[in-house]
Amino acid sequence: MAERASDRWISIVLSVLLHGALLAAVGYGWWTYKKERPKPTLAIEATVVDARSLAGAGKQPPQPQPPAPVTPPEPPPPVAEPTGPPQPTPEELAKREQAQKEQAEREAQEKRQAEDQLRKAQEQQQEAALAQEKRAEDKRAEDRRAEEKRQADEQRKAQEKAEADRKAREAAEAKKHADEKRLEDQKRQADEQARADREAELKRSLDLEMRADAARSSGALASWVSQITARIQRAWLKPPSARTGIECVLYVTQVPGGEVTNVRIGACNGDQAVRESIEAAVYRASPLPPPSDPTLFERDLVITFRPN
């Protein structure tokens, strides 16, 4: 991790203050040493007198007292010889004062430099903080612009999607109307075609009916029915219970080409064996002969069967 300029200047200031404190301690110790040098003491001789003898001096003559023991005077204390370094000379004091003054000036200058450097470091930190705040503000402004752009893009995309959906709905509605119109046209054309077909079929049916009527009136229908009856009679296998004078009504259903698809026996004077034999004869006669005129063809025939 790189050392910051502010940390370096703080270390310098602390070092200068520590050196100043050491110098102050040395000066104070020297001043204390000079102030507390021991002073010489004087020896005094004295006689001890009782206070009671002094109080009664005016009333009676003093009684002779035994001589007090003479206490030899205490010898004066030896004069302490000066110890420690010798006293500096005035030149040395002047040099020391000059050195201290220069040291104080250097310390003051270093202190001012340290303060200037600290102030510059603080200013640089403030400038860095302002620059960082400006970068953060620029970043926030950029983020706001990016967010506004994103929201604008989303809004534009939403509008484009809504417009596309609207156009798609309009196109779907138009296609739906077009399909409905086409279906209506097709239905109308189909109705017209069906009506035309019905009219044509009706006209054809009328024509066929007219031709059939003409053919019937000409005896062609009776001839065709006689041919069918003769063919059924040839295919009939007469059962033992059959008697003379059998007459049965046959309901025959055929398809174009003469193939018989259904036979039903109506009124008949024969027994069950006769009825079954006639029904089997109709199926054996299939396919039935076609009419000479195709307009005479009928799917459902009613034939009266009277075998010879």
Residue frames relative to the residue before (quaternion, step in Angstrom):
aa qw qx qy qz dx dy dz
M 1.0000 0.0000 0.0000 0.0000 0.00 0.00 0.00
A 0.4257 -0.7235 0.4834 0.2482 3.69 -0.69 0.99
E 0.4557 -0.6769 0.5069 0.2777 3.56 -1.06 0.84
R 0.3898 -0.7174 0.5283 0.2330 3.56 -0.91 0.89
A 0.6088 -0.5709 0.4108 0.3670 3.60 -1.19 0.59
S 0.6333 0.5428 -0.3381 0.4359 3.59 1.00 -0.79
D 0.6391 0.5135 -0.3297 0.4681 3.62 1.01 -0.76
R 0.6426 0.5253 -0.3301 0.4496 3.60 0.96 -0.79
W 0.6836 0.4750 -0.2931 0.4702 3.61 0.90 -0.87
I 0.6155 0.5340 -0.3545 0.4586 3.60 1.01 -0.65
S 0.6325 0.5254 -0.3275 0.4654 3.60 1.05 -0.78
I 0.6408 0.5222 -0.3259 0.4589 3.60 1.00 -0.81
V 0.6613 0.5122 -0.3065 0.4543 3.58 0.89 -0.95
L 0.6549 0.5054 -0.3156 0.4649 3.59 0.93 -0.85
S 0.6416 0.5214 -0.3280 0.4570 3.62 0.99 -0.79
V 0.6486 0.5102 -0.3203 0.4653 3.60 0.97 -0.87
L 0.6613 0.5061 -0.3135 0.4564 3.60 0.91 -0.87
L 0.6348 0.5327 -0.3298 0.4521 3.62 1.03 -0.76
H 0.6559 0.4980 -0.3105 0.4747 3.61 0.94 -0.86
G 0.6394 0.5246 -0.3292 0.4555 3.61 1.00 -0.81
A 0.6459 0.5207 -0.3193 0.4579 3.57 0.99 -0.83
L 0.6367 0.5235 -0.3269 0.4623 3.62 1.01 -0.79
L 0.6625 0.4978 -0.3103 0.4658 3.58 0.91 -0.88
A 0.6468 0.5162 -0.3241 0.4584 3.59 0.96 -0.79
A 0.6398 0.5223 -0.3272 0.4591 3.60 1.02 -0.75
V 0.6468 0.5089 -0.3230 0.4674 3.60 0.98 -0.81
G 0.6636 0.5035 -0.3118 0.4571 3.64 0.91 -0.84
Y 0.6561 0.5104 -0.3115 0.4605 3.56 0.96 -0.86
G 0.6376 0.5231 -0.3324 0.4575 3.61 0.98 -0.73
W 0.6546 0.5031 -0.3139 0.4688 3.58 0.95 -0.81
W 0.6555 0.5047 -0.3180 0.4632 3.62 0.95 -0.83
T 0.6438 0.5201 -0.3172 0.4630 3.60 1.00 -0.76
Y 0.6291 0.5398 -0.3256 0.4548 3.55 1.01 -0.80
K 0.6725 0.4857 -0.2972 0.4728 3.61 0.91 -0.86
K 0.6935 0.5058 -0.2857 0.4262 3.63 0.93 -0.80
E 0.7706 0.3869 -0.1819 0.4726 3.62 0.93 -0.78
R 0.2632 0.7578 -0.5545 0.2214 3.65 0.94 0.70
P 0.5095 -0.6668 0.4422 0.3165 3.72 -0.94 0.75
K 0.3291 -0.7405 0.5611 0.1686 3.63 -1.10 0.87
P 0.5069 -0.6518 0.4574 0.3301 3.72 -1.05 0.68
T 0.2970 -0.7531 0.5671 0.1516 3.64 -1.16 0.71
L 0.3600 -0.7344 0.5416 0.1945 3.72 -1.18 0.66
A 0.3565 -0.7217 0.5537 0.2130 3.69 -1.12 0.77
I 0.0992 -0.8031 0.5875 0.0097 3.67 -0.78 1.05
E 0.2621 -0.7483 0.5905 0.1507 3.65 -0.96 1.01
A 0.0664 0.8025 -0.5875 0.0800 3.68 -0.93 0.87
T 0.2990 -0.7264 0.5900 0.1867 3.57 -1.36 0.48
V 0.3990 -0.7232 0.5170 0.2248 3.49 -0.95 0.90
V 0.0689 -0.7942 0.6037 0.0007 3.66 -0.74 1.06
D 0.4146 -0.7042 0.5191 0.2504 3.55 -1.10 0.95
A 0.4893 -0.6874 0.4563 0.2826 3.56 -0.86 0.90
R 0.6156 0.5595 -0.3588 0.4233 3.63 1.04 -0.59
S 0.6315 0.5198 -0.3378 0.4658 3.56 1.07 -0.69
L 0.6417 0.5065 -0.3261 0.4747 3.52 1.08 -0.60
A 0.6476 0.5303 -0.3321 0.4349 3.62 0.98 -0.72
G 0.7705 0.3497 -0.2050 0.4919 3.66 0.94 -0.68
A 0.3278 0.7769 -0.4868 0.2280 3.61 1.07 0.35
G 0.7103 0.4649 -0.2696 0.4546 3.67 1.03 -0.62
K 0.6728 0.5225 -0.3039 0.4266 3.66 1.10 -0.37
Q 0.8050 -0.0204 0.0583 0.5900 3.59 0.87 -0.94
P 0.5780 -0.5799 0.4111 0.4008 3.45 -1.05 0.45
P 0.5576 -0.6237 0.4329 0.3357 3.43 -1.06 0.66
Q 0.4233 -0.6758 0.5519 0.2439 3.43 -1.08 0.80
P 0.5354 -0.6147 0.4546 0.3590 3.46 -1.04 0.66
Q 0.2147 -0.7672 0.5987 0.0827 3.47 -0.95 0.97
P 0.5322 -0.5996 0.4783 0.3585 3.43 -1.12 0.61
P 0.5568 -0.6194 0.4217 0.3585 3.49 -0.96 0.68
A 0.4449 -0.6882 0.5134 0.2545 3.48 -1.01 0.91
P 0.5356 -0.6212 0.4579 0.3430 3.45 -1.01 0.70
V 0.3773 -0.7220 0.5393 0.2135 3.47 -0.94 0.93
T 0.2287 -0.7664 0.5912 0.1041 3.45 -0.76 1.17
P 0.4123 -0.7088 0.5016 0.2756 3.54 -0.61 1.02
P 0.5170 -0.6467 0.4548 0.3282 3.56 -0.95 0.76
E 0.5066 -0.6425 0.4876 0.3047 3.44 -1.10 0.78
P 0.4840 -0.6580 0.4832 0.3151 3.51 -0.93 0.78
P 0.5345 -0.6256 0.4453 0.3531 3.55 -0.98 0.71
P 0.5439 -0.6130 0.4477 0.3578 3.52 -1.03 0.67
P 0.5479 -0.6179 0.4426 0.3495 3.44 -1.03 0.73
V 0.4807 -0.6514 0.5102 0.2903 3.44 -1.10 0.84
A 0.4246 -0.7115 0.5035 0.2450 3.50 -0.79 1.12
E 0.3702 -0.7126 0.5563 0.2138 3.42 -0.86 1.00
P 0.5127 -0.6401 0.4598 0.3407 3.58 -0.93 0.75
T 0.1314 -0.7721 0.6197 0.0500 3.49 -1.00 0.93
G 0.6495 0.5137 -0.3845 0.4079 3.55 -1.27 0.18
P 0.7315 -0.4135 0.2871 0.4599 3.49 -1.30 -0.10
P 0.5864 -0.5794 0.4278 0.3706 3.57 -1.14 0.51
Q 0.6031 -0.5580 0.4231 0.3820 3.53 -1.25 0.52
P 0.4446 -0.6922 0.4872 0.2931 3.56 -0.91 0.88
T 0.5093 -0.6291 0.5024 0.3042 3.49 -1.24 0.54
P 0.6584 -0.5023 0.3615 0.4283 3.59 -1.22 0.32
E 0.6251 0.5294 -0.3587 0.4476 3.59 1.01 -0.70
E 0.6582 0.4986 -0.3136 0.4688 3.55 1.02 -0.88
L 0.6341 0.5202 -0.3385 0.4612 3.60 1.02 -0.77
A 0.6466 0.5098 -0.3253 0.4650 3.55 0.99 -0.85
K 0.6495 0.5047 -0.3248 0.4668 3.59 0.98 -0.81
R 0.6516 0.5122 -0.3211 0.4582 3.54 0.99 -0.87
E 0.6526 0.5041 -0.3220 0.4651 3.56 0.96 -0.87
Q 0.6446 0.5104 -0.3238 0.4681 3.56 1.03 -0.82
A 0.6525 0.5087 -0.3162 0.4642 3.59 1.02 -0.83
Q 0.6480 0.5064 -0.3194 0.4708 3.56 1.01 -0.87
K 0.6380 0.5252 -0.3280 0.4577 3.57 1.04 -0.84
E 0.6625 0.4846 -0.3062 0.4823 3.54 0.96 -0.92
Q 0.6405 0.5203 -0.3334 0.4560 3.58 1.00 -0.81
A 0.6464 0.5141 -0.3154 0.4672 3.56 1.04 -0.87
E 0.6451 0.5076 -0.3253 0.4694 3.56 1.04 -0.83
R 0.6470 0.5084 -0.3279 0.4640 3.57 0.96 -0.86
E 0.6574 0.5040 -0.3112 0.4658 3.56 0.99 -0.88
A 0.6478 0.5055 -0.3265 0.4671 3.54 1.02 -0.84
Q 0.6495 0.5070 -0.3187 0.4685 3.56 1.02 -0.84
E 0.6528 0.4973 -0.3151 0.4766 3.57 0.97 -0.89
K 0.6323 0.5271 -0.3355 0.4580 3.54 1.06 -0.78
R 0.6501 0.5002 -0.3194 0.4745 3.54 0.99 -0.89
Q 0.6450 0.5121 -0.3244 0.4654 3.56 0.97 -0.86
A 0.6543 0.5062 -0.3160 0.4645 3.55 0.98 -0.88
E 0.6484 0.5058 -0.3194 0.4708 3.55 1.03 -0.85
D 0.6372 0.5157 -0.3280 0.4694 3.56 1.03 -0.85
Q 0.6704 0.4899 -0.3018 0.4684 3.53 0.90 -0.91
L 0.6426 0.5114 -0.3293 0.4660 3.55 1.03 -0.80
R 0.6418 0.5165 -0.3206 0.4675 3.55 1.03 -0.86
K 0.6515 0.5032 -0.3157 0.4719 3.55 1.00 -0.86
A 0.6357 0.5187 -0.3319 0.4655 3.56 1.02 -0.82
Q 0.6523 0.5002 -0.3193 0.4716 3.57 1.00 -0.82
E 0.6375 0.5122 -0.3294 0.4719 3.54 1.04 -0.80
Q 0.6414 0.5133 -0.3250 0.4685 3.55 1.00 -0.82
Q 0.6392 0.5135 -0.3248 0.4714 3.57 1.03 -0.82
Q 0.6468 0.5059 -0.3240 0.4698 3.56 1.00 -0.83
E 0.6473 0.5056 -0.3188 0.4730 3.54 1.00 -0.88
A 0.6470 0.5076 -0.3216 0.4693 3.58 1.00 -0.84
A 0.6497 0.5065 -0.3216 0.4668 3.57 1.01 -0.84
L 0.6464 0.5047 -0.3209 0.4737 3.57 1.02 -0.83
A 0.6476 0.5089 -0.3223 0.4666 3.56 1.00 -0.85
Q 0.6512 0.5064 -0.3173 0.4677 3.57 0.98 -0.83
E 0.6451 0.5105 -0.3178 0.4715 3.56 1.02 -0.83
K 0.6393 0.5160 -0.3222 0.4703 3.56 1.06 -0.80
R 0.6415 0.5068 -0.3272 0.4739 3.57 1.00 -0.83
A 0.6457 0.5084 -0.3247 0.4682 3.57 1.01 -0.83
E 0.6508 0.5025 -0.3190 0.4713 3.58 1.00 -0.82
D 0.6341 0.5113 -0.3285 0.4781 3.58 1.03 -0.80
K 0.6445 0.5126 -0.3278 0.4630 3.57 1.01 -0.81
R 0.6519 0.5001 -0.3223 0.4702 3.59 0.98 -0.83
A 0.6434 0.5090 -0.3267 0.4693 3.57 1.01 -0.81
E 0.6462 0.5086 -0.3208 0.4700 3.58 1.00 -0.81
D 0.6427 0.5094 -0.3252 0.4708 3.56 1.01 -0.81
R 0.6361 0.5157 -0.3366 0.4649 3.59 1.01 -0.81
R 0.6545 0.5001 -0.3204 0.4679 3.58 0.95 -0.84
A 0.6467 0.5095 -0.3255 0.4650 3.57 0.98 -0.83
E 0.6545 0.5035 -0.3142 0.4684 3.59 0.99 -0.85
E 0.6457 0.5046 -0.3238 0.4729 3.58 0.99 -0.82
K 0.6456 0.5086 -0.3219 0.4699 3.59 1.00 -0.80
R 0.6443 0.5164 -0.3267 0.4599 3.57 0.99 -0.86
Q 0.6635 0.4919 -0.3085 0.4718 3.58 0.94 -0.89
A 0.6391 0.5131 -0.3323 0.4666 3.59 1.02 -0.78
D 0.6446 0.5091 -0.3233 0.4698 3.59 1.00 -0.81
E 0.6522 0.5039 -0.3208 0.4667 3.58 0.95 -0.85
Q 0.6519 0.5039 -0.3178 0.4691 3.57 0.99 -0.84
R 0.6481 0.5080 -0.3210 0.4678 3.58 0.99 -0.84
K 0.6558 0.5016 -0.3137 0.4690 3.58 0.96 -0.86
A 0.6374 0.5173 -0.3308 0.4656 3.57 1.03 -0.81
Q 0.6507 0.4985 -0.3191 0.4758 3.59 0.99 -0.80
E 0.6498 0.5045 -0.3241 0.4672 3.58 0.96 -0.84
K 0.6504 0.5028 -0.3244 0.4678 3.58 0.99 -0.81
A 0.6433 0.5108 -0.3276 0.4668 3.57 0.98 -0.85
E 0.6505 0.5023 -0.3186 0.4722 3.59 1.00 -0.81
A 0.6500 0.5043 -0.3171 0.4718 3.57 1.01 -0.84
D 0.6414 0.5096 -0.3269 0.4712 3.60 1.00 -0.80
R 0.6398 0.5215 -0.3303 0.4579 3.58 1.00 -0.82
K 0.6648 0.4894 -0.3032 0.4761 3.58 0.93 -0.89
A 0.6378 0.5186 -0.3324 0.4625 3.57 1.04 -0.78
R 0.6463 0.5018 -0.3245 0.4745 3.60 1.00 -0.80
E 0.6473 0.5066 -0.3251 0.4677 3.57 0.97 -0.83
A 0.6515 0.5017 -0.3208 0.4701 3.58 0.98 -0.84
A 0.6486 0.5086 -0.3225 0.4654 3.58 1.01 -0.82
E 0.6419 0.5099 -0.3241 0.4721 3.57 1.01 -0.81
A 0.6513 0.5110 -0.3164 0.4632 3.56 0.97 -0.88
K 0.6544 0.4991 -0.3106 0.4755 3.58 0.99 -0.86
K 0.6332 0.5286 -0.3332 0.4567 3.54 1.02 -0.83
H 0.6605 0.4914 -0.3099 0.4756 3.58 0.94 -0.90
A 0.6440 0.5170 -0.3228 0.4623 3.56 1.01 -0.85
D 0.6571 0.4965 -0.3170 0.4704 3.59 0.96 -0.86
E 0.6505 0.5071 -0.3272 0.4612 3.57 0.96 -0.84
K 0.6521 0.5028 -0.3187 0.4694 3.58 0.99 -0.82
R 0.6480 0.5074 -0.3251 0.4658 3.57 1.01 -0.83
L 0.6519 0.5015 -0.3191 0.4709 3.54 1.00 -0.84
E 0.6361 0.5147 -0.3337 0.4681 3.55 1.02 -0.77
D 0.6461 0.5053 -0.3221 0.4727 3.57 1.00 -0.84
Q 0.6580 0.5018 -0.3158 0.4643 3.56 0.95 -0.89
K 0.6543 0.5028 -0.3188 0.4663 3.55 0.99 -0.85
R 0.6452 0.5067 -0.3264 0.4695 3.55 0.98 -0.82
Q 0.6602 0.4914 -0.3131 0.4739 3.56 0.95 -0.84
A 0.6453 0.5112 -0.3258 0.4649 3.56 1.04 -0.82
D 0.6415 0.5136 -0.3286 0.4656 3.56 1.03 -0.82
E 0.6559 0.5018 -0.3144 0.4682 3.53 0.99 -0.87
Q 0.6543 0.5002 -0.3159 0.4710 3.56 1.02 -0.84
A 0.6471 0.5070 -0.3270 0.4661 3.58 0.99 -0.85
R 0.6447 0.5078 -0.3283 0.4677 3.55 1.00 -0.80
A 0.6496 0.4972 -0.3190 0.4786 3.57 0.98 -0.81
D 0.6494 0.5098 -0.3250 0.4612 3.58 1.01 -0.84
R 0.6446 0.5092 -0.3273 0.4669 3.56 1.02 -0.86
E 0.6505 0.5045 -0.3258 0.4649 3.54 0.95 -0.80
A 0.6600 0.4938 -0.3136 0.4714 3.57 0.96 -0.86
E 0.6531 0.5044 -0.3175 0.4672 3.56 1.00 -0.88
L 0.6405 0.5170 -0.3277 0.4638 3.54 1.00 -0.80
K 0.6544 0.5029 -0.3101 0.4719 3.50 1.01 -0.85
R 0.6536 0.5002 -0.3155 0.4722 3.54 1.01 -0.84
S 0.6397 0.5217 -0.3271 0.4601 3.55 1.02 -0.84
L 0.6402 0.5157 -0.3245 0.4678 3.53 1.01 -0.81
D 0.6477 0.5096 -0.3217 0.4662 3.53 0.98 -0.84
L 0.6677 0.4917 -0.3066 0.4673 3.55 0.97 -0.93
E 0.6364 0.5281 -0.3326 0.4533 3.55 1.03 -0.80
M 0.6484 0.5073 -0.3183 0.4700 3.50 1.02 -0.83
R 0.6596 0.4898 -0.3096 0.4788 3.57 0.97 -0.81
A 0.6466 0.5109 -0.3312 0.4595 3.57 1.03 -0.81
D 0.6290 0.5235 -0.3403 0.4632 3.53 0.99 -0.80
A 0.6497 0.5106 -0.3182 0.4646 3.54 1.00 -0.86
A 0.6654 0.4960 -0.3079 0.4653 3.56 1.06 -0.86
R 0.6373 0.5205 -0.3419 0.4538 3.53 1.01 -0.79
S 0.6683 0.5053 -0.3070 0.4515 3.50 0.95 -0.89
S 0.6603 0.4965 -0.3067 0.4726 3.53 1.20 -0.50
G 0.5536 -0.6294 0.3886 0.3826 3.64 1.26 -0.14
A 0.4381 0.7079 -0.4639 0.3029 3.62 1.26 0.01
L 0.6373 0.5290 -0.3383 0.4467 3.62 1.00 -0.76
A 0.6618 0.5004 -0.3109 0.4637 3.58 0.96 -0.88
S 0.6278 0.5288 -0.3361 0.4618 3.57 1.07 -0.72
W 0.6585 0.5056 -0.3154 0.4597 3.64 1.00 -0.89
V 0.6506 0.5011 -0.3214 0.4714 3.61 0.96 -0.82
S 0.6282 0.5317 -0.3377 0.4568 3.60 1.04 -0.75
Q 0.6340 0.5230 -0.3335 0.4619 3.57 1.05 -0.78
I 0.6500 0.5047 -0.3226 0.4678 3.59 0.98 -0.84
T 0.6570 0.5168 -0.3152 0.4493 3.58 0.92 -0.91
A 0.6513 0.5131 -0.3173 0.4602 3.59 0.97 -0.87
R 0.6524 0.5140 -0.3204 0.4555 3.58 1.02 -0.81
I 0.6423 0.5022 -0.3260 0.4785 3.60 0.99 -0.77
Q 0.6476 0.5244 -0.3235 0.4484 3.59 0.95 -0.84
R 0.6486 0.5081 -0.3275 0.4624 3.59 1.03 -0.77
A 0.7050 0.4497 -0.2666 0.4792 3.58 1.12 -0.67
W 0.5471 0.6395 -0.3989 0.3642 3.60 1.27 -0.15
L 0.1906 -0.7411 0.6346 0.1080 3.50 -0.98 0.90
K 0.3303 -0.7894 0.4903 0.1656 3.54 -0.35 1.33
P 0.3210 -0.7495 0.5424 0.2025 3.59 -0.70 1.04
P 0.6499 -0.5375 0.3589 0.4000 3.68 -1.17 0.40
S 0.6821 0.4986 -0.3075 0.4378 3.59 1.09 -0.61
A 0.4855 0.6723 -0.4449 0.3382 3.59 1.25 -0.09
R 0.1327 -0.7825 0.6045 0.0682 3.58 -1.01 0.86
T 0.6553 -0.5151 0.3753 0.4054 3.52 -1.26 0.19
G 0.7744 0.3477 -0.2671 0.4562 3.57 -1.17 0.76
I 0.3013 0.7562 -0.5256 0.2474 3.59 1.14 0.62
E 0.0655 0.7744 -0.6265 0.0598 3.55 -0.98 0.87
C 0.0679 0.7973 -0.5897 0.1097 3.56 -0.64 1.23
V 0.3355 -0.7123 0.5834 0.1993 3.56 -1.16 0.79
L 0.1483 -0.8022 0.5771 0.0376 3.57 -0.79 1.17
Y 0.1618 -0.7489 0.6362 0.0905 3.57 -1.01 0.91
V 0.0234 -0.8300 0.5519 -0.0777 3.53 -0.21 1.40
T 0.1315 -0.7620 0.6309 0.0637 3.57 -1.03 0.95
Q 0.0156 -0.7991 0.5994 -0.0430 3.52 -0.85 1.09
V 0.3471 -0.6903 0.5875 0.2405 3.56 -1.35 0.23
P 0.6655 -0.4680 0.3542 0.4612 3.60 -1.17 0.28
G 0.6760 0.4042 -0.3498 0.5073 3.55 -0.75 1.07
G 0.5221 -0.6857 0.3810 0.3349 3.58 1.32 -0.20
E 0.4912 0.6613 -0.4603 0.3310 3.63 1.12 -0.02
V 0.3738 -0.7380 0.5279 0.1922 3.55 -0.87 1.09
T 0.1633 -0.8051 0.5664 0.0667 3.59 -0.86 1.00
N 0.8070 0.0196 0.0020 0.5902 3.59 1.17 -0.43
V 0.0610 -0.7712 0.6335 0.0152 3.54 -1.20 0.77
R 0.0211 0.7829 -0.6209 0.0333 3.53 -0.93 0.92
I 0.3084 -0.7553 0.5552 0.1619 3.56 -0.87 1.06
G 0.2415 -0.7721 0.5743 0.1256 3.54 -0.78 1.07
A 0.8191 -0.0860 0.1039 0.5576 3.58 -0.86 -0.98
C 0.1301 0.7859 -0.5873 0.1432 3.58 -0.77 1.06
N 0.3099 -0.7657 0.5367 0.1720 3.61 -0.94 0.89
G 0.5528 0.5927 -0.4086 0.4197 3.60 1.24 0.24
D 0.5728 -0.5824 0.4416 0.3711 3.54 -1.29 0.26
Q 0.7631 -0.3801 0.2555 0.4560 3.51 -1.29 -0.12
A 0.6283 0.5336 -0.3447 0.4490 3.58 1.01 -0.74
V 0.6471 0.5070 -0.3227 0.4691 3.57 0.99 -0.81
R 0.6506 0.5207 -0.3209 0.4501 3.58 0.90 -0.86
E 0.6808 0.4778 -0.2956 0.4699 3.59 0.90 -0.88
S 0.6476 0.5186 -0.3281 0.4516 3.60 1.01 -0.75
I 0.6455 0.4991 -0.3295 0.4751 3.60 1.02 -0.73
E 0.6341 0.5239 -0.3359 0.4588 3.61 0.94 -0.81
A 0.6627 0.4940 -0.3030 0.4743 3.58 0.95 -0.86
A 0.6232 0.5438 -0.3438 0.4446 3.61 1.05 -0.69
V 0.6237 0.5313 -0.3480 0.4556 3.62 1.03 -0.75
Y 0.6730 0.4827 -0.3088 0.4677 3.62 0.86 -0.86
R 0.6523 0.5002 -0.3279 0.4655 3.62 1.08 -0.73
A 0.6498 0.5227 -0.3204 0.4493 3.60 1.13 -0.57
S 0.5226 0.6306 -0.4129 0.3983 3.62 1.25 -0.26
P 0.5326 -0.2136 -0.8181 0.0388 1.55 -1.88 1.65
L 0.4881 -0.6675 0.4869 0.2812 3.54 -1.06 0.81
P 0.5751 -0.6008 0.4170 0.3666 3.59 -1.09 0.58
P 0.4509 -0.6887 0.4887 0.2891 3.63 -0.98 0.74
P 0.5456 -0.6044 0.4481 0.3691 3.57 -1.18 0.40
S 0.5981 -0.5678 0.4203 0.3786 3.56 -1.17 0.45
D 0.7407 0.2522 -0.1613 0.6014 3.59 1.16 -0.61
P 0.4327 -0.7321 0.4507 0.2714 3.64 -0.52 1.10
T 0.5875 0.5867 -0.3796 0.4081 3.59 1.13 -0.46
L 0.6279 0.5499 -0.3350 0.4373 3.57 1.20 -0.34
F 0.4933 0.6792 -0.4362 0.3241 3.61 1.24 -0.26
E 0.0035 0.7685 -0.6384 0.0414 3.51 -1.06 1.00
R 0.4818 -0.6755 0.4809 0.2836 3.50 -1.02 0.86
D 0.7737 0.2703 -0.1404 0.5555 3.57 0.91 -0.92
L 0.0704 -0.8057 0.5880 -0.0133 3.54 -0.68 1.19
V 0.1675 -0.7406 0.6407 0.1138 3.55 -1.14 0.68
I 0.0097 -0.8224 0.5632 -0.0799 3.54 -0.36 1.34
T 0.2454 -0.7413 0.6066 0.1493 3.54 -1.03 0.86
F 0.1825 -0.8208 0.5389 0.0497 3.50 -0.43 1.31
R 0.0834 0.7713 -0.6226 0.1024 3.59 -0.64 1.25
P 0.1924 -0.8131 0.5383 0.1100 3.58 0.06 1.23
N 0.5355 -0.6181 0.4755 0.3241 3.54 -1.20 0.68
